[in-house]
Amino acid sequence: MKVKDPVCGRHIDLDEVYASAEHEGWEYFFCSAVCHRRFRLEPSAFASAPKPKGDSPSEKKAS
């Protein structure tokens, strides 16, 4: 499964994710330390609102 880094937009395999972070109940995945750090500093600038028809490929509901 591929996921999209919300900071740089890069598509990465889920098993190659550098890090993840939770924001408002959603989990976001990152390709690098730089993207992860940028998200942690300003998550609302990169987090998207949940979609009405299931999860988007760049995020999933944190369990």
N, CA, C and O atoms as CSV, one atom per row, in Angstrom:
chain,resi,resn,atom,element,x,y,z
A,1,MET,N,N,0.844,-1.181,0.000
A,1,MET,CA,C,0.000,0.000,0.000
A,1,MET,C,C,0.891,1.246,0.000
A,1,MET,O,O,1.883,1.314,0.726
A,2,LYS,N,N,0.527,2.206,-0.807
A,2,LYS,CA,C,1.261,3.475,-0.861
A,2,LYS,C,C,0.497,4.533,-0.076
A,2,LYS,O,O,-0.734,4.539,-0.041
A,3,VAL,N,N,1.245,5.416,0.545
A,3,VAL,CA,C,0.679,6.556,1.261
A,3,VAL,C,C,1.352,7.817,0.740
A,3,VAL,O,O,2.428,7.755,0.144
A,4,LYS,N,N,0.720,8.948,0.965
A,4,LYS,CA,C,1.246,10.215,0.474
A,4,LYS,C,C,1.711,11.067,1.649
A,4,LYS,O,O,0.954,11.317,2.587
A,5,ASP,N,N,2.943,11.503,1.587
A,5,ASP,CA,C,3.491,12.412,2.592
A,5,ASP,C,C,2.752,13.747,2.432
A,5,ASP,O,O,2.802,14.341,1.355
A,6,PRO,N,N,2.066,14.236,3.483
A,6,PRO,CA,C,1.284,15.469,3.350
A,6,PRO,C,C,2.133,16.730,3.204
A,6,PRO,O,O,1.614,17.777,2.816
A,7,VAL,N,N,3.410,16.649,3.504
A,7,VAL,CA,C,4.284,17.825,3.430
A,7,VAL,C,C,4.834,18.007,2.019
A,7,VAL,O,O,4.672,19.072,1.423
A,8,CYS,N,N,5.477,16.982,1.487
A,8,CYS,CA,C,6.120,17.107,0.165
A,8,CYS,C,C,5.284,16.513,-0.960
A,8,CYS,O,O,5.549,16.780,-2.131
A,9,GLY,N,N,4.266,15.700,-0.617
A,9,GLY,CA,C,3.408,15.104,-1.633
A,9,GLY,C,C,3.942,13.816,-2.233
A,9,GLY,O,O,3.311,13.243,-3.121
A,10,ARG,N,N,5.081,13.356,-1.770
A,10,ARG,CA,C,5.688,12.128,-2.303
A,10,ARG,C,C,4.877,10.906,-1.894
A,10,ARG,O,O,4.418,10.812,-0.756
A,11,HIS,N,N,4.701,9.967,-2.827
A,11,HIS,CA,C,4.046,8.694,-2.535
A,11,HIS,C,C,5.115,7.691,-2.109
A,11,HIS,O,O,6.120,7.508,-2.795
A,12,ILE,N,N,4.884,7.046,-0.969
A,12,ILE,CA,C,5.848,6.090,-0.432
A,12,ILE,C,C,5.130,4.814,-0.019
A,12,ILE,O,O,3.959,4.841,0.359
A,13,ASP,N,N,5.848,3.693,-0.095
A,13,ASP,CA,C,5.292,2.429,0.377
A,13,ASP,C,C,5.152,2.494,1.892
A,13,ASP,O,O,6.008,3.050,2.580
A,14,LEU,N,N,4.076,1.928,2.401
A,14,LEU,CA,C,3.820,1.959,3.838
A,14,LEU,C,C,4.967,1.327,4.627
A,14,LEU,O,O,5.259,1.755,5.744
A,15,ASP,N,N,5.616,0.318,4.058
A,15,ASP,CA,C,6.729,-0.318,4.772
A,15,ASP,C,C,8.031,0.480,4.682
A,15,ASP,O,O,9.030,0.083,5.282
A,16,GLU,N,N,8.043,1.593,3.949
A,16,GLU,CA,C,9.223,2.450,3.844
A,16,GLU,C,C,9.028,3.815,4.512
A,16,GLU,O,O,9.833,4.724,4.311
A,17,VAL,N,N,7.977,3.959,5.293
A,17,VAL,CA,C,7.677,5.217,5.973
A,17,VAL,C,C,8.773,5.527,6.990
A,17,VAL,O,O,9.175,4.657,7.763
A,18,TYR,N,N,9.254,6.772,6.986
A,18,TYR,CA,C,10.282,7.192,7.944
A,18,TYR,C,C,9.677,7.362,9.337
A,18,TYR,O,O,10.240,6.899,10.328
A,19,ALA,N,N,8.520,8.034,9.401
A,19,ALA,CA,C,7.872,8.320,10.683
A,19,ALA,C,C,6.397,8.580,10.437
A,19,ALA,O,O,5.964,8.757,9.298
A,20,SER,N,N,5.633,8.599,11.515
A,20,SER,CA,C,4.220,8.955,11.434
A,20,SER,C,C,3.882,9.867,12.610
A,20,SER,O,O,4.602,9.917,13.607
A,21,ALA,N,N,2.779,10.579,12.471
A,21,ALA,CA,C,2.326,11.468,13.541
A,21,ALA,C,C,0.810,11.496,13.535
A,21,ALA,O,O,0.182,11.387,12.482
A,22,GLU,N,N,0.230,11.643,14.706
A,22,GLU,CA,C,-1.216,11.732,14.830
A,22,GLU,C,C,-1.606,13.190,15.020
A,22,GLU,O,O,-0.950,13.941,15.742
A,23,HIS,N,N,-2.687,13.570,14.356
A,23,HIS,CA,C,-3.219,14.927,14.486
A,23,HIS,C,C,-4.726,14.849,14.377
A,23,HIS,O,O,-5.257,14.399,13.362
A,24,GLU,N,N,-5.420,15.288,15.420
A,24,GLU,CA,C,-6.880,15.288,15.477
A,24,GLU,C,C,-7.469,13.927,15.125
A,24,GLU,O,O,-8.453,13.838,14.391
A,25,GLY,N,N,-6.859,12.865,15.656
A,25,GLY,CA,C,-7.374,11.516,15.472
A,25,GLY,C,C,-6.984,10.841,14.168
A,25,GLY,O,O,-7.408,9.714,13.917
A,26,TRP,N,N,-6.193,11.492,13.337
A,26,TRP,CA,C,-5.751,10.916,12.063
A,26,TRP,C,C,-4.246,10.713,12.103
A,26,TRP,O,O,-3.518,11.505,12.702
A,27,GLU,N,N,-3.781,9.635,11.455
A,27,GLU,CA,C,-2.359,9.342,11.407
A,27,GLU,C,C,-1.808,9.739,10.043
A,27,GLU,O,O,-2.377,9.392,9.008
A,28,TYR,N,N,-0.702,10.465,10.052
A,28,TYR,CA,C,-0.048,10.936,8.830
A,28,TYR,C,C,1.331,10.306,8.741
A,28,TYR,O,O,1.976,10.058,9.760
A,29,PHE,N,N,1.785,10.046,7.509
A,29,PHE,CA,C,3.035,9.329,7.272
A,29,PHE,C,C,4.016,10.213,6.516
A,29,PHE,O,O,3.616,11.032,5.689
A,30,PHE,N,N,5.321,10.040,6.809
A,30,PHE,CA,C,6.341,10.930,6.259
A,30,PHE,C,C,7.501,10.150,5.660
A,30,PHE,O,O,7.852,9.064,6.122
A,31,CYS,N,N,8.090,10.738,4.612
A,31,CYS,CA,C,9.201,10.091,3.906
A,31,CYS,C,C,10.550,10.417,4.530
A,31,CYS,O,O,11.529,9.715,4.276
A,32,SER,N,N,10.621,11.468,5.340
A,32,SER,CA,C,11.921,11.895,5.875
A,32,SER,C,C,11.764,12.638,7.199
A,32,SER,O,O,10.660,13.012,7.597
A,33,ALA,N,N,12.892,12.841,7.866
A,33,ALA,CA,C,12.906,13.603,9.113
A,33,ALA,C,C,12.507,15.055,8.865
A,33,ALA,O,O,11.853,15.675,9.703
A,34,VAL,N,N,12.899,15.589,7.723
A,34,VAL,CA,C,12.576,16.981,7.394
A,34,VAL,C,C,11.060,17.166,7.297
A,34,VAL,O,O,10.509,18.097,7.885
A,35,CYS,N,N,10.387,16.282,6.555
A,35,CYS,CA,C,8.931,16.393,6.417
A,35,CYS,C,C,8.231,16.177,7.756
A,35,CYS,O,O,7.283,16.888,8.090
A,36,HIS,N,N,8.701,15.194,8.518
A,36,HIS,CA,C,8.110,14.918,9.826
A,36,HIS,C,C,8.234,16.136,10.739
A,36,HIS,O,O,7.274,16.501,11.417
A,37,ARG,N,N,9.402,16.761,10.760
A,37,ARG,CA,C,9.623,17.942,11.604
A,37,ARG,C,C,8.758,19.122,11.165
A,37,ARG,O,O,8.179,19.810,12.005
A,38,ARG,N,N,8.669,19.357,9.866
A,38,ARG,CA,C,7.841,20.465,9.368
A,38,ARG,C,C,6.380,20.266,9.771
A,38,ARG,O,O,5.706,21.222,10.152
A,39,PHE,N,N,5.891,19.028,9.688
A,39,PHE,CA,C,4.513,18.736,10.078
A,39,PHE,C,C,4.318,18.982,11.569
A,39,PHE,O,O,3.331,19.600,11.967
A,40,ARG,N,N,5.241,18.508,12.395
A,40,ARG,CA,C,5.119,18.676,13.854
A,40,ARG,C,C,5.106,20.143,14.253
A,40,ARG,O,O,4.443,20.510,15.223
A,41,LEU,N,N,5.826,20.986,13.526
A,41,LEU,CA,C,5.867,22.412,13.843
A,41,LEU,C,C,4.564,23.124,13.496
A,41,LEU,O,O,4.181,24.075,14.177
A,42,GLU,N,N,3.881,22.676,12.446
A,42,GLU,CA,C,2.648,23.333,12.008
A,42,GLU,C,C,1.696,22.324,11.351
A,42,GLU,O,O,1.468,22.386,10.143
A,43,PRO,N,N,1.140,21.392,12.146
A,43,PRO,CA,C,0.326,20.319,11.559
A,43,PRO,C,C,-0.904,20.805,10.799
A,43,PRO,O,O,-1.274,20.210,9.787
A,44,SER,N,N,-1.535,21.860,11.263
A,44,SER,CA,C,-2.753,22.317,10.584
A,44,SER,C,C,-2.481,22.845,9.180
A,44,SER,O,O,-3.400,22.914,8.364
A,45,ALA,N,N,-1.244,23.218,8.883
A,45,ALA,CA,C,-0.900,23.688,7.538
A,45,ALA,C,C,-0.855,22.535,6.538
A,45,ALA,O,O,-0.989,22.757,5.334
A,46,PHE,N,N,-0.667,21.309,7.019
A,46,PHE,CA,C,-0.510,20.159,6.132
A,46,PHE,C,C,-1.623,19.128,6.270
A,46,PHE,O,O,-1.831,18.327,5.358
A,47,ALA,N,N,-2.341,19.128,7.386
A,47,ALA,CA,C,-3.398,18.145,7.612
A,47,ALA,C,C,-4.622,18.513,6.793
A,47,ALA,O,O,-5.019,19.676,6.719
A,48,SER,N,N,-5.204,17.507,6.188
A,48,SER,CA,C,-6.429,17.747,5.431
A,48,SER,C,C,-7.613,17.228,6.226
A,48,SER,O,O,-7.464,16.352,7.077
A,49,ALA,N,N,-8.771,17.764,5.951
A,49,ALA,CA,C,-9.985,17.319,6.631
A,49,ALA,C,C,-10.326,15.911,6.161
A,49,ALA,O,O,-10.088,15.579,5.000
A,50,PRO,N,N,-10.877,15.080,7.036
A,50,PRO,CA,C,-11.276,13.729,6.632
A,50,PRO,C,C,-12.282,13.772,5.486
A,50,PRO,O,O,-13.152,14.643,5.436
A,51,LYS,N,N,-12.150,12.822,4.570
A,51,LYS,CA,C,-13.039,12.740,3.421
A,51,LYS,C,C,-14.306,11.974,3.800
A,51,LYS,O,O,-14.229,11.033,4.590
A,52,PRO,N,N,-15.464,12.346,3.262
A,52,PRO,CA,C,-16.697,11.659,3.633
A,52,PRO,C,C,-16.772,10.212,3.174
A,52,PRO,O,O,-17.480,9.420,3.795
A,53,LYS,N,N,-16.067,9.832,2.105
A,53,LYS,CA,C,-16.144,8.462,1.589
A,53,LYS,C,C,-14.878,7.688,1.914
A,53,LYS,O,O,-14.128,7.342,1.001
A,54,GLY,N,N,-14.619,7.408,3.166
A,54,GLY,CA,C,-13.474,6.592,3.555
A,54,GLY,C,C,-12.204,7.396,3.724
A,54,GLY,O,O,-12.199,8.623,3.629
A,55,ASP,N,N,-11.148,6.684,3.971
A,55,ASP,CA,C,-9.852,7.304,4.235
A,55,ASP,C,C,-9.148,7.653,2.933
A,55,ASP,O,O,-9.268,6.938,1.938
A,56,SER,N,N,-8.423,8.743,2.949
A,56,SER,CA,C,-7.614,9.096,1.785
A,56,SER,C,C,-6.322,8.293,1.846
A,56,SER,O,O,-5.988,7.769,2.909
A,57,PRO,N,N,-5.577,8.175,0.736
A,57,PRO,CA,C,-4.339,7.401,0.771
A,57,PRO,C,C,-3.227,8.045,1.591
A,57,PRO,O,O,-2.220,7.392,1.866
A,58,SER,N,N,-3.380,9.307,1.991
A,58,SER,CA,C,-2.316,9.966,2.738
A,58,SER,C,C,-2.523,9.928,4.245
A,58,SER,O,O,-1.672,10.395,5.003
A,59,GLU,N,N,-3.622,9.388,4.669
A,59,GLU,CA,C,-3.904,9.380,6.099
A,59,GLU,C,C,-4.823,8.224,6.426
A,59,GLU,O,O,-5.495,7.695,5.540
A,60,LYS,N,N,-4.859,7.831,7.664
A,60,LYS,CA,C,-5.831,6.841,8.096
A,60,LYS,C,C,-6.225,7.162,9.518
A,60,LYS,O,O,-5.455,7.759,10.271
A,61,LYS,N,N,-7.409,6.768,9.875
A,61,LYS,CA,C,-7.903,7.017,11.216
A,61,LYS,C,C,-7.029,6.259,12.200
A,61,LYS,O,O,-6.836,5.051,12.061
A,62,ALA,N,N,-6.510,6.948,13.173
A,62,ALA,CA,C,-5.673,6.310,14.190
A,62,ALA,C,C,-6.538,5.419,15.059
A,62,ALA,O,O,-7.645,5.799,15.443
A,63,SER,N,N,-6.032,4.228,15.372
A,63,SER,CA,C,-6.834,3.314,16.189
A,63,SER,C,C,-6.411,3.304,17.624
A,63,SER,O,O,-6.993,2.583,18.435
